[in-house]
Amino acid sequence: MITLWGRRNSLNVIKVLWAAAEAGVELERHTVGGSFGGLDDKAFLKLNPMGLVPVIRDGTIVLFESQAIIRHIARRYGRKTIQPRGQKAMALADQWMDWSMSTAQAAIGPLFMNTVRREEDSRDPAFIKSAAKSAAQAFKIADRWLGRKPFFAGRNFSTADIPLGCVYWRYQNLEIDRPQFKNLDRWFDGLKQREAYRQWVMVPLGRNPAEWLKNEAELR
């Protein structure tokens, strides 16, 4: 069993929860981070000196960084489920996982903070409009790529799809104007048919995590 430290509604934690579910890995999770605190505790800082989630312990292996954790789960437990098949697919998966973090997630982060975490009267409409345009430009790149293949690493669902699948759910649930993306939306519709995606990724967005985390046991 893998032990995971992280709050249920953290985007980076959600990636790990989904990956583990797809690979059939059982997790024991400790809720820390955000309004739940615990990141400054000495015991936690021994696991991750940067004081961030997610963190896992798998036997003698302790890992932080969500993308590294997903790759570890795939190599050790998900060879028949989420690990890309073949060297080319592995290379493409690494590319799109990194792109998801550096470009797509970076683009929607400011939008999330301004449209979800801030009260409506403190939002900056001009900034939101500009940031939404930048995010749309990023997703156009991914949309063009999916015009050539069903998944980001090729013919099969894999680790390549997990980070961006989490980011795209959040993007689609922001209160912003956004264009339609024919290929991404086709891919997205397929993700929503996956049981693990529905369970772990399709969760509500809100300013106060405790509003829905108070019933966290019902969401497991």
Secondary structure, 3 states (H helix, E strand, C coil): CEEEECCCCCHHHHHHHHHHHHHCCCEEEECCCHHHCCCCCHHHHHHCCCCCCCEEEECCEEEECHHHHHHHHHHHHCCCCCCCCCHHHHHHHHHHHHHHHHHHHHHHHHHHHHHHHCCHHHCCHHHHHHHHHHHHHHHHHHHHHCCCCCECCECCCCHHHHHHHHHHHHHHCCCCCCCCCHHHHHHHHHHCCCHHHHHHCCCCCCCCCHHHHCCHHHHC
